[in-house]
Amino acid sequence: MSDDKSDKNKVTDKAGEIARNIWLAGVGAYGRAVDEAQDRMEKAGVETPKLFRDLVKAGAALEDEARKGLHSGRSARNSVEERIHRVRESFQMQLPARGEDLLALHEKIDRLTRKVDDLSAALAAQGKPARKPAARKKTATRRAAVKSKPATGRKPA
């Protein structure tokens, strides 16, 4: 039986030794990590102001570039808008007509057509040969077509 006890003691001693070595390795790793962390903290304390200054310089340079880009972007946009305005003026172009504007034009055409018809009738009554009046166009269908079209997004005046 003494052989069994000595074998158990040897195994227990061996397991205890392995466990202790694992424990010591963990404590050693912790100690090394603490030392490295302290070294890095000391280096960071020295390097931090230099790193901060470098970052501030880089940020200032990027800010200047961004402002120049923003300014050139605005001037380019203004330049394009000015060119469009000049082209519209040279061709006497205006903004797209609204539905209300088209209806008002159709009503004005109708009034003018009635006046022309009245004048033609008056000339015929005086005995002067009148020109053949132009056939009236169907403005009611035009009005319906204009009303059915969506507005261009401009607010009514």
GULO-654304 format. One line per field, with one value per residue: x negated, y, z of N, C-alpha, C in turn. Coordinates in Angstrom, 3 decimals, decimal comma. Last residue first. Example, Ala and Ser with C-alpha at 12.3 -4.5 7.8 and 13.67 -1.06 7.14 Angstrom:
nu <- c(-12,850 -13,190)
nv <- c(-2,250 -5,690)
nw <- c(7,080 7,800)
cau <- c(-13,670 -12,300)
cav <- c(-1,060 -4,500)
caw <- c(7,140 7,800)
cu <- c(-12,900 -13,200)
cv <- c(0,030 -3,300)
cw <- c(7,870 7,800)
end
This chain:
nu <- c(49,072 48,535 45,244 44,151 44,589 46,020 49,025 50,133 52,935 55,608 55,694 54,980 57,178 59,158 58,295 58,577 61,304 61,980 61,083 60,938 60,816 62,687 61,196 61,006 63,147 62,165 62,420 65,110 65,932 68,239 70,679 71,108 71,279 68,634 67,614 68,929 67,828 65,199 65,531 66,373 64,099 62,262 63,437 63,193 60,389 59,875 61,055 59,430 56,960 57,573 57,908 55,315 53,919 55,052 54,106 51,355 51,281 52,150 50,020 47,056 44,228 40,803 39,219 38,048 35,772 34,342 31,894 30,482 31,562 30,654 27,903 27,689 28,488 26,422 24,302 25,039 24,878 22,119 21,185 22,212 20,710 18,146 18,340 18,762 16,340 14,522 15,304 14,774 12,003 11,172 12,051 10,447 7,891 8,108 8,463 6,039 4,371 5,407 4,795 2,000 1,658 2,824 1,079 -1,263 -0,431 -0,049 -2,659 -3,832 -2,364 -2,981 -5,545 -5,553 -3,407 -4,116 -6,200 -4,712 -2,984 -4,783 -5,692 -3,311 -2,876 -5,059 -4,457 -2,041 -2,916 -4,610 -2,730 -1,190 -3,106 -3,603 -1,145 -1,133 -3,324 -2,401 -0,315 -1,799 -3,325 -1,265 -0,430 -2,753 -2,891 -0,569 -1,165 -3,328 -2,071 -0,266 -2,043 -3,316 -1,140 -0,478 -2,811 -2,663 -0,355 -1,122 -3,187 -1,979 -0,799)
nv <- c(84,062 80,680 79,236 76,669 74,182 74,013 72,026 69,507 69,859 70,449 73,051 72,716 71,325 73,192 75,160 73,794 73,503 76,168 77,047 76,170 79,079 80,384 81,264 84,669 86,180 87,526 91,055 92,798 95,404 97,694 98,238 98,463 95,821 95,069 96,461 95,096 92,545 93,156 93,942 91,489 89,931 91,303 90,844 88,052 87,897 89,168 87,293 85,029 85,984 86,207 83,512 82,591 83,998 82,826 80,205 80,650 81,455 79,163 77,428 79,319 79,045 79,185 82,450 83,603 84,949 86,520 85,743 87,219 86,281 83,640 84,136 85,364 83,213 81,417 82,906 82,990 80,285 79,926 81,640 80,445 78,083 79,154 80,306 77,994 76,669 78,426 78,190 75,504 75,463 77,129 75,589 73,309 74,364 75,183 72,663 71,439 73,075 72,545 69,803 69,917 71,366 69,571 67,398 68,539 69,015 66,350 65,377 67,015 66,270 63,379 62,555 62,511 60,855 58,607 57,640 57,013 55,113 53,136 52,354 51,373 49,211 47,638 47,018 45,631 43,443 42,229 41,486 39,659 37,715 36,895 35,792 33,693 32,217 31,487 29,729 27,787 26,871 25,801 23,712 22,160 21,474 19,999 17,877 16,789 16,096 14,233 12,315 11,633 10,705 8,466 6,985 6,619 5,083 2,761 1,834 1,155 -1,173)
nw <- c(-57,348 -56,317 -56,439 -58,609 -59,513 -61,796 -61,484 -63,811 -65,998 -65,987 -66,850 -69,513 -70,477 -70,081 -71,874 -74,284 -74,381 -74,594 -77,005 -80,028 -82,027 -84,650 -87,679 -88,566 -90,942 -93,960 -93,951 -95,317 -97,375 -96,064 -95,064 -92,453 -91,713 -91,899 -89,719 -87,651 -87,926 -87,291 -84,634 -83,547 -84,038 -82,433 -79,934 -79,754 -79,677 -77,237 -75,506 -76,051 -75,172 -72,459 -71,837 -72,309 -70,303 -68,034 -68,347 -68,031 -65,352 -64,077 -64,643 -65,421 -67,553 -66,477 -66,623 -69,804 -72,129 -73,892 -74,570 -72,691 -70,272 -70,309 -70,220 -67,699 -66,062 -66,562 -65,470 -62,768 -62,122 -62,462 -60,426 -58,171 -58,273 -57,972 -55,455 -53,928 -54,416 -53,321 -50,623 -50,164 -50,611 -48,541 -46,368 -46,699 -46,358 -43,661 -42,459 -42,997 -41,414 -38,882 -38,641 -38,588 -36,194 -34,359 -34,601 -33,557 -30,916 -30,090 -30,234 -28,267 -25,943 -25,907 -25,257 -22,451 -21,900 -23,311 -21,728 -19,408 -20,458 -21,209 -18,690 -17,578 -19,279 -18,677 -15,959 -16,285 -17,753 -15,901 -13,934 -15,402 -15,879 -13,232 -12,567 -14,440 -13,519 -10,972 -11,765 -13,064 -10,884 -9,300 -10,954 -10,960 -8,232 -7,932 -9,628 -8,159 -5,755 -6,753 -7,680 -5,251 -3,799 -5,297 -4,907 -2,173 -1,995 -3,399 -1,772 0,496 0,000)
cau <- c(48,751 49,321 46,401 44,101 43,934 44,568 48,307 49,702 51,481 55,236 56,081 54,086 55,855 59,240 58,378 57,242 60,496 62,454 60,303 61,639 60,231 62,394 62,057 60,332 62,650 62,813 61,662 64,257 65,670 66,868 70,594 70,817 72,490 69,585 67,149 69,174 69,268 65,511 65,037 67,246 65,376 62,026 63,309 64,536 61,114 59,398 61,545 60,875 57,127 57,222 59,032 56,423 53,620 55,224 55,549 51,867 50,810 52,970 51,344 47,912 45,536 41,918 39,496 38,544 36,484 35,555 32,979 30,159 31,765 32,089 28,473 27,319 29,253 27,792 24,310 24,926 26,172 23,052 20,786 22,671 22,167 18,470 18,104 19,779 17,608 14,475 15,378 16,131 12,895 10,895 12,608 11,906 8,256 7,847 9,517 7,256 4,157 5,461 6,186 2,669 1,154 3,393 2,476 -1,236 -0,799 1,078 -1,619 -4,311 -2,328 -1,632 -5,189 -6,561 -3,497 -2,973 -6,467 -5,803 -2,438 -3,990 -6,628 -3,968 -1,886 -4,913 -5,692 -2,071 -1,919 -5,171 -3,816 -0,572 -2,486 -4,680 -1,631 -0,092 -3,338 -3,555 -0,042 -0,772 -3,992 -2,048 0,519 -2,236 -3,983 -0,744 -0,024 -3,530 -3,165 0,235 -1,106 -4,098 -1,869 0,502 -2,424 -3,783 -0,408 0,012 -3,480 -2,839 0,000)
cav <- c(85,422 81,692 79,642 78,071 74,293 73,836 73,296 69,929 69,769 69,085 72,766 73,466 70,696 71,923 75,453 74,203 72,289 75,414 77,418 75,641 77,831 80,358 80,341 83,405 86,036 86,359 89,812 92,419 93,960 97,422 97,900 99,702 96,635 94,472 96,782 96,530 92,716 92,606 94,901 92,665 89,553 91,210 92,211 88,660 87,273 89,769 88,681 84,981 85,632 87,410 84,446 82,071 84,241 84,265 80,471 80,166 82,365 80,377 77,142 78,565 79,603 78,462 81,191 83,790 83,802 87,047 85,156 87,397 87,672 83,920 83,453 86,115 84,457 81,050 82,556 84,233 80,958 79,177 81,853 81,784 78,019 78,386 81,180 79,050 76,032 78,205 79,484 76,005 74,655 77,505 76,926 73,187 73,754 76,169 73,682 70,895 72,999 73,915 70,249 69,196 71,890 70,912 67,242 68,058 70,140 67,289 64,771 67,063 67,648 63,915 62,664 63,297 62,152 59,398 58,090 57,979 56,334 53,835 52,896 52,532 50,294 48,183 47,721 46,865 44,352 42,750 42,414 40,863 38,407 37,483 36,951 34,723 32,756 32,383 30,916 28,528 27,484 26,928 24,771 22,724 22,229 21,228 18,742 17,231 17,067 15,434 12,941 12,155 11,879 9,545 7,379 7,382 6,392 3,565 2,193 2,313 0,000)
caw <- c(-56,975 -57,021 -55,663 -58,188 -58,213 -61,906 -61,415 -62,473 -65,840 -65,628 -65,468 -68,627 -70,538 -69,360 -70,431 -73,842 -74,266 -73,431 -75,828 -78,867 -81,548 -83,204 -86,935 -88,246 -89,571 -93,363 -94,137 -94,179 -97,307 -96,467 -96,459 -93,179 -91,648 -92,829 -91,063 -87,841 -88,117 -88,617 -85,615 -83,478 -84,636 -83,875 -80,441 -79,766 -80,784 -78,479 -75,555 -76,299 -76,587 -73,212 -71,688 -73,114 -71,717 -68,265 -68,382 -69,312 -66,398 -63,984 -65,183 -64,504 -67,246 -67,098 -65,945 -68,456 -71,572 -73,265 -75,345 -74,107 -70,680 -70,293 -71,384 -68,905 -66,063 -66,910 -66,892 -63,534 -62,047 -63,301 -61,813 -58,535 -58,349 -59,179 -56,599 -53,967 -54,766 -54,773 -51,299 -49,974 -51,439 -49,932 -46,584 -46,748 -47,640 -44,717 -42,349 -43,588 -42,860 -39,411 -38,647 -39,675 -37,468 -34,513 -34,993 -34,942 -31,781 -30,098 -31,048 -29,651 -26,433 -26,087 -26,661 -23,151 -21,222 -23,775 -23,089 -19,327 -19,844 -22,234 -19,686 -16,965 -19,220 -20,025 -16,323 -15,498 -18,333 -17,150 -13,612 -14,853 -17,012 -14,036 -11,805 -14,473 -14,880 -11,085 -10,948 -13,794 -12,032 -8,788 -10,585 -12,228 -8,846 -7,162 -9,952 -9,536 -5,748 -6,098 -8,621 -6,373 -3,321 -5,159 -6,261 -2,705 -1,342 -3,874 -3,145 0,557 0,000)
cu <- c(49,842 49,001 47,198 45,370 43,832 43,866 46,804 48,941 51,108 53,738 55,632 54,414 54,893 57,886 58,404 57,239 59,086 61,636 60,754 60,809 60,968 61,835 61,643 61,261 62,022 62,266 62,413 63,507 64,692 66,639 69,183 70,683 72,292 70,868 68,111 68,736 69,592 66,989 65,343 66,829 66,348 63,330 63,101 64,486 62,524 60,128 61,131 61,457 58,612 57,378 58,776 57,638 54,749 54,929 55,811 53,362 51,362 52,587 52,230 49,254 46,291 43,260 40,675 38,775 36,935 36,431 34,339 31,249 31,513 32,365 29,969 27,915 28,954 28,653 25,718 24,966 26,155 24,410 21,752 22,346 22,730 19,980 18,427 19,590 18,728 15,760 15,387 16,302 14,331 11,819 12,379 12,555 9,771 8,254 9,346 8,399 5,412 5,282 6,339 4,129 1,872 2,939 3,151 0,200 -0,752 0,786 -0,418 -3,253 -2,791 -1,633 -3,843 -6,108 -4,484 -2,991 -5,344 -6,140 -3,514 -3,400 -5,879 -4,956 -2,507 -3,925 -5,577 -3,309 -1,912 -4,201 -4,409 -1,636 -1,838 -4,117 -2,738 -0,524 -2,295 -3,652 -1,160 -0,459 -3,007 -2,754 -0,227 -1,294 -3,515 -1,814 -0,132 -2,411 -3,384 -0,841 -0,589 -3,200 -2,685 -0,184 -1,435 -3,500 -1,540 -0,036 -2,378 -3,210 -0,846)
cv <- c(86,047 83,078 80,685 78,390 75,723 73,990 73,032 71,248 70,198 68,926 71,378 73,155 71,394 71,234 74,171 74,481 72,628 74,147 76,648 75,914 77,409 79,003 80,354 82,542 84,662 86,174 88,684 91,152 93,656 95,921 97,655 99,451 97,938 95,288 96,236 96,959 94,183 92,790 94,434 93,703 90,743 90,854 92,215 90,076 87,856 89,191 89,356 86,389 85,594 87,159 85,723 83,008 83,753 84,610 81,944 80,412 81,948 81,367 78,373 78,332 78,698 79,022 80,496 82,424 84,147 85,907 85,616 86,812 87,856 85,346 83,723 85,477 85,272 82,302 82,202 83,953 82,263 79,860 81,153 82,071 79,364 78,315 80,448 79,920 77,049 77,528 79,297 77,312 75,132 76,744 77,398 74,541 73,670 75,621 74,744 71,904 72,467 73,907 71,645 69,629 71,234 71,522 68,595 67,914 69,744 68,470 65,723 66,507 67,763 65,363 63,340 63,566 63,064 60,777 58,986 58,530 57,413 55,127 53,688 53,176 51,547 49,354 48,374 47,674 45,684 43,754 43,034 41,915 39,703 38,260 37,651 35,978 33,877 33,004 31,937 29,823 28,304 27,648 26,001 23,886 22,892 22,112 20,065 18,196 17,643 16,492 14,245 12,892 12,494 10,823 8,545 7,818 7,225 4,956 3,078 2,779 1,242)
cw <- c(-56,132 -56,482 -56,447 -57,438 -57,733 -60,587 -61,400 -62,551 -64,437 -65,448 -65,040 -67,177 -69,596 -69,356 -69,629 -72,350 -73,835 -73,268 -74,599 -77,616 -80,296 -82,822 -85,473 -87,422 -89,356 -91,950 -93,465 -94,526 -96,166 -96,382 -96,937 -94,670 -92,392 -92,868 -92,120 -89,231 -88,373 -88,930 -87,034 -84,506 -84,662 -84,585 -81,952 -80,325 -80,891 -79,697 -76,859 -76,412 -76,940 -74,715 -72,472 -73,029 -72,621 -69,720 -68,659 -69,438 -67,760 -65,073 -65,170 -65,169 -66,278 -66,629 -66,611 -67,843 -70,165 -72,752 -74,839 -75,000 -72,163 -70,747 -71,452 -70,157 -67,318 -66,999 -67,354 -65,031 -62,825 -63,299 -62,759 -59,991 -58,763 -59,356 -57,903 -55,193 -54,859 -55,239 -52,815 -50,724 -51,350 -50,878 -48,012 -47,006 -47,784 -46,086 -43,433 -43,539 -43,560 -40,921 -39,217 -39,772 -38,644 -35,841 -35,201 -35,453 -33,253 -31,025 -31,174 -30,591 -27,892 -26,561 -26,891 -24,592 -21,901 -23,132 -23,602 -20,712 -19,768 -21,691 -20,754 -17,941 -18,615 -20,039 -17,704 -15,859 -17,595 -17,782 -14,872 -14,543 -16,545 -15,227 -12,589 -13,750 -15,012 -12,485 -11,093 -13,061 -12,879 -9,932 -10,099 -11,922 -10,142 -7,766 -9,206 -9,942 -7,157 -6,074 -8,031 -7,366 -4,450 -4,710 -6,228 -4,142 -1,912 -3,285 -3,710 -0,830 0,000)
end
